[in-house]
């Protein structure tokens, strides 16, 4: 095992990237569900899907921040081992 690979495992970058991707994917799926509810003209409740859409956006942003941080950590580890 290379020092870089062991360094990635030590800080859990693969887990962070997976978590970030999962958060972005979940946010997109939830946003799609809320959009479908909002597009239904027979739906009397607009508040719940609008709140859900806002939460989906926050979840997606959080996932993107996790991915960005993992990317920076990868760069830092590559600089250290280079």
C-alpha positions in Angstrom: 0.0 0.0 0.0 1.4 3.4 -1.0 1.8 6.2 1.6 -0.8 8.2 -0.2 -3.4 5.4 -0.1 -2.8 4.9 3.6 -3.1 8.6 4.2 -6.4 8.7 2.4 -7.7 5.9 4.6 -6.3 7.6 7.7 -8.4 10.7 7.2 -11.4 8.9 5.7 -11.5 10.8 2.4 -13.3 8.0 0.6 -16.0 8.0 3.3 -16.3 11.8 3.1 -16.6 11.7 -0.7 -19.3 9.0 -0.5 -21.2 11.0 2.2 -21.0 14.2 0.1 -22.2 12.4 -3.0 -25.1 10.8 -1.1 -26.2 14.1 0.3 -26.2 15.7 -3.1 -28.1 12.8 -4.7 -30.6 12.8 -1.8 -31.1 16.5 -2.1 -31.8 16.2 -5.8 -34.2 13.4 -5.3 -36.1 15.2 -2.6 -36.2 18.4 -4.7 -37.7 16.4 -7.6 -40.4 15.0 -5.3 -41.2 18.5 -4.0 -41.4 19.9 -7.5 -43.8 17.2 -8.5 -46.1 18.0 -5.5 -45.9 21.7 -6.4 -46.8 21.1 -10.0 -50.0 19.2 -9.0 -52.9 21.8 -9.4 -55.0 19.7 -7.0 -52.6 20.1 -4.1 -54.0 22.5 -1.6 -50.9 22.5 0.6 -48.0 24.6 -1.0 -46.2 25.3 2.2 -44.9 21.8 2.9 -43.3 21.3 -0.5 -41.8 24.8 -0.5 -40.2 24.1 2.9 -39.1 20.7 1.6 -37.5 22.4 -1.4 -35.6 24.8 0.8 -34.4 21.8 3.0 -33.3 20.0 -0.2 -31.3 22.9 -1.3 -29.5 23.1 2.1 -28.8 19.4 2.0 -27.4 19.7 -1.5 -25.2 22.7 -0.5 -24.0 20.7 2.6 -23.0 17.7 0.4 -21.2 20.0 -2.0 -19.3 21.5 0.9 -18.3 18.1 2.1 -17.0 17.2 -1.4 -15.1 20.5 -1.7 -13.4 19.9 1.7 -12.5 16.3 0.7 -11.0 17.6 -2.5 -8.9 20.2 -0.6 -7.8 17.5 1.8 -6.7 15.3 -1.1 -4.7 18.2 -2.5 -3.1 18.8 0.9 -2.2 15.1 1.2 -0.7 15.1 -2.3 1.3 18.2 -1.4 2.6 16.5 1.8 3.6 13.2 0.1 5.0 14.9 -3.0 
